[in-house]
Amino acid sequence: MDTTIRPAGPDDAAAIADMHYRSRKQAFQGHIADEILDDLEKLERDWDAFFRAPDGRVAVAELDGEIVGLAYGIPGERTELRNLYLLESVSGSGVAQRLLDGVIHPGESAFLWVADFNDRAQAFYTKLGFTFDGETKRHQGDDIVVSRMVRG
C-alpha cells in the first residue's frame, strides 16, 4: 500500500471533512447519536474555519489521490493530539503511526483524550508509549466519556 503522508492545507478542507465524517461514522456508530454523526456540514464548517486560522499541525494520508486519514496536533508544553482518524480500508497498515508522527514528533511530550469504549485506539496509543493519567471528562458536543493519555 503506497500511502503518502503530507501536511494539509486550505485546499484540503472539504476532502478532510468528508474523510473525517466517514471515519467517525465507522468508529462511533452506536456510541454517539446519529444526529451528531450525520452532521457533515458542521465538519465542513469546522475544517474551513481551522484553515482560516490554524492553531496546530494537520497531516493527511493519501492513497491514489484520496485522503484516507488525518491527524491534528496542537503544539504546546505538551502537544495535544486532537484528532487521528483513518478509513477502515487502511486500518492496520501502519498509516496511523505515520500520521501521528506527522503532527507529534517521536519523543515529543504529548497528550490526547480517548473514548472509554474505544479499546482499539487505547491499545494503539499504549503501544506508542501513552499511558492513562487518571483524568476523565465528558467530551463536548457528543457527551461521551473520554480519558486522558500522556506520553513524556
N, C-alpha and C positions, 0 to 999 in steps of 0.2 A: 504494500500500500504506500504510494508515493504522496504523502501529505506534507504540505508546506505550512510552516508556522511563520507568521509575519505580523508586524504591528498593524493595527487597524486605523483607519482614517474616516473622515466625514462621509466619503463616498460609499462606505460600507454600512452605514447606519440601517438602511432598510433590510439588507440581507442578514445583518446581525440580529435584528428584531425578529425576522422570520425564523431563523435557526433557533434563537433563544425560546421563542414561542413553541416550536415543535419539540425541542428537547425538554423543556419544562413540563409540557403535557405528558411526554413519555415517562418522565421521572416522578411526577407528583400526582398523576391521575388517581383519584380515590382518597388522596390525603388533603388536597386543597379544593375548595369549592370550584365547580365548573365555571361559574360566572367570573371568577378571578383568572383561572387558567385560559379561558376563551377570549380574554381581552388583548388581542393582538394590537389594537390601536393604541393602548396605553404603552405597550413595549415600544412601538414605533415612536411615540412622543418622547418617551424616556431616553431612548438611544439618540434621537435627534438632538435633544437638549444636552445630553452628555457631550456630544461632539461640538456643540456651540461653545461650551465652557468646560473642557475636560479637567477632571480632578485626579486623574490617575492614568495607568497604562492599560491598554486593551490589546490583546493579541488574538488573532484568529487562526484557525486551521482550515486550509483549503484542500479539497480533493477534486480534481478535474474541474476546477473553476468554481466550485460550490463551497460556501462556508459551511463546515461541518462541526465546528467547535469554537468556543470563545473562552477567554479568561480575562478578568478585570481585577486589577490590584490598585490600591491607593497607598502610595508611599507615605511613610511617617516614621516615628521612632521604631515602630513595628509595622511593617506593611500589612494592610488588610486585604485578604483575598475576598473580594466582594462577590464575584461570580466565577464559576467554572462549569460550563455546560458542553456536552457532546451529544451528537445524534447517536442513537444506538448502533448504527451501521459502522461506527469507528470505535466503539467501546472495546476496551481490551487490547487496543493496537499500540499503546504507548503514547498516543497523541495527548492524553490528559497531562502526563508529566511534562511533556514538551511545552504545552500551553502554560502550565503553572510556572515553569522555568522562564517563560517569556515575560512574565509580569512580576515574579518574585525570584530574584537571583538565588541560585543554590547557596545555602549557608546564611542567607539574609533572615533576620528575625521577622517573624510573621504571625498573624492570627487569622482565624476565619470562624464563621458560625455555620454549623451543620445541623440539618434537621435530625431530630432524635430518632425518627423512623428510618433514616437513610443509612442502613448498615453498610451498603456497598461503598458509599462515599467515605464513611468513617474508617473503613478498612484501608481504603486508598490513602487517605491522609495520614493514618497511623504508620503505614509503610514508608511514608516520606518524612517521618520524624515528628509529626504533630501529635500532641497529647492533650487530653481534656484537662482544663484547669478548674473545673467545678462551677463555672458561670453558666447560667441558663437564662433565657428570656423568651418572650413571645415575639415572633417575627412580625414586624409592622406590615400591614396590608393583607396578610393571609392567616394570621393568628396561629401559626404552627409553633411548637416549642423547638427552640434551637439551643445548642450547646456550643460553647467556645472551645476551640482547639488552638494551641500555641506551639510555636517552634522557635527555639533560640532565645 
